[in-house]
Amino acid sequence: MAEFVTMVGERVRAAREAAGLSQSRLERDADVRPTTVSQLERGEGDPTVYDLFRLASVLEVELRALLPNRTPPTEGRPAMT
């Protein structure tokens, strides 16, 4: 899961910087917790789909633009393809 969050965080940071927004401005405009973006960009936390949807809306990108192309496999479960 950590690898997934790291990849999402990298995409959020790239989209945020392209939009010219600070972390705090993005958090405020997306109406998410004050630490959501900073944690996500550091590969920490556990963002909800709703949080990611709100971030994507403010960043004016599709939600899928923030998600990795593949979900890494988790122990004991087959990889999603």
C-alpha positions as a LaTeX table, in Angstrom:
\begin{tabular}{lrrr}
\hline
Residue & $x$ (\AA) & $y$ (\AA) & $z$ (\AA) \\
\hline
Met1 & 0.00 & 0.00 & 0.00 \\
Ala2 & 2.87 & 2.38 & 0.76 \\
Glu3 & 4.12 & 2.11 & $-2.81$ \\
Phe4 & 0.65 & 2.96 & $-4.11$ \\
Val5 & 0.35 & 6.04 & $-1.86$ \\
Thr6 & 3.84 & 7.16 & $-2.91$ \\
Met7 & 2.90 & 6.94 & $-6.59$ \\
Val8 & $-0.36$ & 8.82 & $-6.01$ \\
Gly9 & 1.50 & 11.45 & $-4.01$ \\
Glu10 & 3.97 & 12.00 & $-6.83$ \\
Arg11 & 1.12 & 12.53 & $-9.27$ \\
Val12 & $-0.70$ & 14.89 & $-6.93$ \\
Arg13 & 2.47 & 16.94 & $-6.46$ \\
Ala14 & 3.08 & 17.16 & $-10.22$ \\
Ala15 & $-0.53$ & 18.23 & $-10.89$ \\
Arg16 & $-0.49$ & 20.71 & $-8.00$ \\
Glu17 & 2.75 & 22.32 & $-9.15$ \\
Ala18 & 1.48 & 22.46 & $-12.75$ \\
Ala19 & $-1.62$ & 24.25 & $-11.45$ \\
Gly20 & 0.54 & 26.67 & $-9.47$ \\
Leu21 & $-1.13$ & 25.83 & $-6.14$ \\
Ser22 & 0.41 & 25.55 & $-2.70$ \\
Gln23 & $-0.40$ & 22.53 & $-0.56$ \\
Ser24 & $-2.50$ & 24.63 & 1.80 \\
Arg25 & $-4.42$ & 26.27 & $-1.04$ \\
Leu26 & $-5.20$ & 22.89 & $-2.59$ \\
Glu27 & $-6.32$ & 21.49 & 0.78 \\
Arg28 & $-8.56$ & 24.50 & 1.41 \\
Asp29 & $-10.09$ & 24.54 & $-2.08$ \\
Ala30 & $-10.69$ & 20.76 & $-2.02$ \\
Asp31 & $-12.08$ & 20.98 & 1.53 \\
Val32 & $-9.85$ & 18.19 & 2.86 \\
Arg33 & $-8.01$ & 17.93 & 6.19 \\
Pro34 & $-5.12$ & 20.39 & 6.54 \\
Thr35 & $-2.46$ & 17.67 & 6.37 \\
Thr36 & $-3.93$ & 15.56 & 3.57 \\
Val37 & $-1.82$ & 16.86 & 0.68 \\
Ser38 & 1.45 & 17.12 & 2.59 \\
Gln39 & 1.09 & 13.56 & 3.91 \\
Leu40 & 0.10 & 12.24 & 0.51 \\
Glu41 & 3.04 & 13.91 & $-1.22$ \\
Arg42 & 5.38 & 12.31 & 1.34 \\
Gly43 & 3.88 & 8.88 & 0.63 \\
Glu44 & 2.12 & 8.78 & 3.98 \\
Gly45 & $-1.47$ & 8.60 & 5.09 \\
Asp46 & $-4.42$ & 6.73 & 3.71 \\
Pro47 & $-6.39$ & 8.99 & 1.37 \\
Thr48 & $-10.02$ & 8.19 & 0.70 \\
Val49 & $-11.41$ & 7.95 & $-2.79$ \\
Tyr50 & $-13.55$ & 10.95 & $-1.91$ \\
Asp51 & $-10.44$ & 12.99 & $-0.96$ \\
Leu52 & $-8.73$ & 12.02 & $-4.21$ \\
Phe53 & $-11.85$ & 12.92 & $-6.20$ \\
Arg54 & $-12.00$ & 16.36 & $-4.55$ \\
Leu55 & $-8.28$ & 16.96 & $-5.18$ \\
Ala56 & $-8.66$ & 15.94 & $-8.83$ \\
Ser57 & $-11.62$ & 18.29 & $-9.21$ \\
Val58 & $-9.67$ & 21.28 & $-7.90$ \\
Leu59 & $-6.63$ & 20.32 & $-9.98$ \\
Glu60 & $-8.91$ & 20.02 & $-13.02$ \\
Val61 & $-7.68$ & 16.54 & $-13.89$ \\
Glu62 & $-9.52$ & 13.25 & $-14.12$ \\
Leu63 & $-9.28$ & 11.08 & $-11.03$ \\
Arg64 & $-7.50$ & 8.39 & $-13.01$ \\
Ala65 & $-4.69$ & 10.88 & $-13.76$ \\
Leu66 & $-3.77$ & 10.70 & $-10.06$ \\
Leu67 & $-3.77$ & 6.90 & $-9.91$ \\
Pro68 & $-0.96$ & 4.56 & $-10.96$ \\
Asn69 & $-1.55$ & 2.49 & $-14.07$ \\
Arg70 & $-1.54$ & $-0.68$ & $-11.98$ \\
Thr71 & $-2.31$ & $-1.44$ & $-8.39$ \\
Pro72 & 0.61 & $-3.28$ & $-6.76$ \\
Pro73 & $-0.24$ & $-6.76$ & $-5.53$ \\
Thr74 & $-0.93$ & $-7.26$ & $-1.86$ \\
Glu75 & 0.21 & $-10.29$ & 0.07 \\
Gly76 & $-2.10$ & $-13.22$ & $-0.25$ \\
Arg77 & $-4.13$ & $-11.74$ & $-3.09$ \\
Pro78 & $-3.60$ & $-11.97$ & $-6.83$ \\
Ala79 & $-2.51$ & $-8.82$ & $-8.64$ \\
Met80 & $-5.23$ & $-6.75$ & $-10.25$ \\
Thr81 & $-4.68$ & $-6.38$ & $-13.99$ \\
\hline
\end{tabular}
